[in-house]
Amino acid sequence: MLFRKVFIAITFLVLVSYAGGSVARPDLETLLTKAGISADQVGMIVEDQNGAVFSLNETRKLVPASLTKILTAGACLHILRPEYQFKTRIMASAVIINGVLDGPIYLKGGGDPSFDTKKLKELIRVLSQTSIRVIHGDLIVDDSRFDDLRFDNWKSIKELLTSWNGFPLFVNLDPPKNVDPFMRLWPKSERNARAMLISKSRDYVIYKNMTQPDLWTGFSMARMLKDSRIQLKGVVTRGVVPADAHELAEVESPLPEVLSKMMKESNNFMAETLTRNLAAEAGQTPTIEAGLNIIRQFMDEVGVPQDEYHLVSGAGYSHENYMSVATLCKVLNHMKEDMALYPSFLTSLPIAGIDGTLRHRMRRTLAQGRVHAKTGGLPGVVGLAGYVTPASGGDLTFAFIYNGPKQGWIVKKTFDDICVELTKYPTALKTASQ
């Protein structure tokens, strides 16, 4: 009987303690220790609506890798606004008479980093709805928005190339169908790359840098015109749309759609192109550095001094980028507080266990569908930053960065485990000392 009374008393005390919210919660730093991750190599911060509920080295400047794209996406939404549209047009100076355009036709690029074969097909479909059937002139590709500047940040690109430990790093080679890779009109470097592709006996994709993307697109368009039974009598060449040209067809890409592709798949090309677009929209020479200066202006408005971070790449593939998790948290909170921007920003982030770079992470856990976050990774760098929706309601902002020699998959798994804990225990986390 005495034992039963003691047991009941202890049970009652435990229940009262739980109801009062004083149950010991897992210390997030302990999860690092269990994984063999040194706390000195990690920056972490978790905030609720009242401020930080957990922090570890939050002001230490670390290499963020692709978490940099959070700044780039934030600046694009803040400056260009969610309603911004990238436009690619087909134009001409001459008019169509009896199905014949007596003059050249122009493909005018609008800086759309998501423009691909699918969108080019849509553009041709719109054109084919006009009466045009014959073009007595050249197909002139106007890519003057970026002044034929392909790569203006070779230092970062070389660093990426030397750090790559897999297959050679190239841009996907996707030639138009039924085009002979050795045909005379095909750009020489692309012919060589295609020859390398078809000579490989193993079944994997070879990637190659696109040295002439404007002409490549022009040749693709010429093929699609033929498939649409529109005769092109001239050749594919470069040029500039004249002032008296009018629009024949157009396709648009909403900024939120582009940002979603960039963020969910962590597309470096899109991030760098968006960086340059920021400069182009401001009427400046569209270099990476000019775009980075505009991102810095955005950071000024967020309230982050420029000596608290360093940027050489809007994509984040440089080890020379650095910032603290506190800086990232400020940007994330700034976006969350602006309801005109937050829906577009939130939906651009990968969702745990659902899509993007998080589609295979945190699956079948409490965190699945509750974590919207950007991933980051370089040799010696692992990052994760975004928002958690706890099961009990509310939301948390978090940023984690690791810089060290630990295997990346171990750090990723640990960060995922921490996110799972955040879905269960949002308000009783131990604050670590600085």
C-alpha positions, -999 to +999 in steps of 0.1 A: +000+000+000+028+024+009+046+017-024+014+024-043+009+058-026+045+067-033+041+057-070+008+077-073+025+108-057+055+106-081+031+102-111+011+132-100+043+153-097+054+143-131+020+152-146+019+185-129+054+193-141+045+184-177+013+205-175+034+234-163+057+232-193+088+225-172+097+191-187+134+191-197+137+196-234+166+183-255+195+207-256+202+213-293+239+215-286+237+179-272+226+167-306+258+182-321+279+164-295+263+131-301+271+134-338+307+143-330+303+178-344+324+204-327+303+233-314+332+257-323+326+249-360+289+257-360+267+288-360+231+284-349+202+306-341+165+299-335+140+327-330+103+329-322+082+361-322+099+373-290+135+368-301+162+341-298+152+309-280+185+292-289+218+305-301+253+293-306+281+314-321+254+334-337+276+364-346+306+343-359+312+349-396+311+317-416+310+306-452+273+303-460+275+285-495+241+286-512+224+302-482+236+334-499+207+329-523+184+340-494+199+374-498+196+374-536+160+362-536+151+388-509+167+416-529+149+406-561+115+406-544+122+438-525+134+457-555+117+442-585+085+432-566+065+400-570+046+412-600+077+416-621+077+397-653+107+386-674+097+390-711+111+373-742+098+386-775+098+379-812+098+412-831+101+427-866+102+460-884+084+448-915+047+439-916+032+405-925+016+407-960-002+376-973+017+354-948+051+368-958+074+389-936+097+408-961+126+414-937+144+400-907+128+386-876+143+393-841+145+372-809+148+397-781+161+383-748+148+398-716+172+383-691+150+354-681+172+329-664+145+302-666+140+305-704+144+270-718+133+249-747+098+246-733+093+284-732+109+288-767+083+263-780+056+283-764+070+315-780+069+298-814+034+285-808+022+321-802+040+333-833+024+305-854-010+319-844-002+349-866-005+348-904+032+345-908+044+316-931+075+329-948+104+351-934+124+367-962+153+377-939+176+366-912+168+354-876+186+380-855+192+372-818+194+402-796+211+394-763+223+430-757+207+432-723+239+416-709+263+431-735+277+397-745+293+394-711+292+356-702+315+352-672+328+382-653+336+365-620+363+340-630+379+340-596+348+324-580+342+301-610+378+288-609+374+282-571+342+261-579+360+241-606+390+233-584+367+222-555+346+199-576+352+163-568+328+146-593+324+145-630+335+177-650+313+206-642+294+219-673+261+232-682+236+206-696+240+200-733+205+197-749+207+200-787+176+205-808+162+172-821+172+160-856+202+183-857+235+167-868+261+177-842+287+179-869+267+201-892+286+232-905+262+257-888+267+242-854+291+262-832+324+244-832+328+240-794+293+225-791+301+200-820+332+189-800+312+185-768+285+165-786+311+142-801+325+136-766+289+129-754+281+102-780+315+086-777+310+077-741+300+041-735+286+047-700+250+059-697+254+093-680+251+129-690+281+150-700+278+187-690+295+214-709+298+252-706+276+269-732+300+293-750+275+308-774+240+306-757+225+333-779+234+315-812+224+281-797+190+295-789+188+310-824+196+276-841+169+260-818+144+286-829+152+281-865+145+244-861+112+250-843+102+275-871+107+247-896+087+223-874+059+248-873+060+252-911+073+287-911+100+291-937+131+311-927+150+322-958+179+338-941+206+327-915+209+329-877+231+358-866+235+383-838+222+419-838+201+445-820+163+451-824+158+484-842+137+512-826+108+508-850+103+471-844+070+459-832+061+427-812+049+396-829+049+372-800+059+372-763+062+348-734+065+359-697+080+344-666+068+358-633+096+366-608+081+343-581+082+314-606+119+321-614+128+324-578+111+292-569+132+273-596+164+290-583+158+284-546+143+249-547+170+234-569+197+258-557+205+269-593+237+289-594+232+301-630+198+315-621+212+332-590+241+349-609+217+359-638+193+374-613+222+393-597+231+408-630+194+416-638+193+437-606+220+459-622+203+459-656+170+470-641+188+498-623+203+510-656+238+499-647+263+477-666+250+442-657+281+428-640+280+406-610+296+433-588+271+459-598+243+435-589+260+427-556+261+464-548+223+464-552+220+434-529+241+453-504+217+482-506+189+458-498+209+446-468+213+482-456+175+485-456+173+452-436+195+468-410+227+447-415+259+467-416+282+459-446+311+449-423+290+420-410+291+401-442+311+397-475+298+389-509+317+379-541+289+357-555+251+361-555+249+323-558+271+315-529+296+291-546+326+309-532+345+303-500+351+341-499+314+348-491+309+350-453+282+360-429+268+350-395+236+331-388+223+362-370+226+381-403+207+354-422+180+354-394+176+392-398+169+387-436+145+358-430+126+378-404+126+409-426+110+389-454+085+373-430+074+408-417+067+421-453+034+405-462+036+418-497+067+397-502+065+369-477+041+345-496+064+345-527+095+341-506+081+313-485+068+293-515+102+296-532+119+276-504+123+238-505+099+219-483+111+191-461+102+157-475+083+173-503+103+191-530+135+208-540+168+200-523+148+189-492+126+163-510+146+134-496+153+149-461+132+147-430+107+123-447+083+105-425+091+127-395+072+154-377+093+179-398+079+168-431+060+196-446+067+218-416+102+230-426+106+255-454+143+261-458+172+268-481+201+244-482+237+252-487+268+231-494+304+234-505+334+213-495+337+218-458+304+238-456+268+227-448+240+251-443+202+251-436+181+282-429+144+291-431+112+285-411+097+258-389+060+255-381+058+236-348+030+210-343+017+232-315+013+263-338+032+295-343+065+296-362+102+297-358+130+313-378+163+294-378+197+294-395+224+268-391+259+269-407+287+244-403+323+250-415+346+221-408+360+187-419+330+165-408+314+145-435+285+165-450+259+138-447+265+136-409+260+173-405+229+173-427+214+145-407+221+164-375+206+196-387+175+175-398+173+160-364+174+194-348+146+206-371+125+176-359+131+187-323+120+222-332+087+209-344+081+194-310+097+218-286+095+254-299+096+274-267+118+257-241+152+255-257+183+261-237+202+293-248+239+285-254+266+308-242+285+328-268 
